[in-house]
């Protein structure tokens, strides 16, 4: 796995995925990266109802990541 991806753990990001739309109705999502391994990324975000959601996503489906400083 790329070191750049492992550096995302603990960061606030916008993750873009062209394959599907998230529950937010958008193909990109503002989230916190909780964990990552060779195949999966675990993210957490707040949905439109104010609920905190944790989600696992395959790394191969990511097309871009914007990292907040």
Buried (B, 14 or more C-beta within 10 A) or exposed (E): EEEEBEEBEEEBBBBBBEEEEBEBEEBBBBBBBBEBEEEEBBBEBEEEEEEEBEBEBEBEEBEEBEEEE
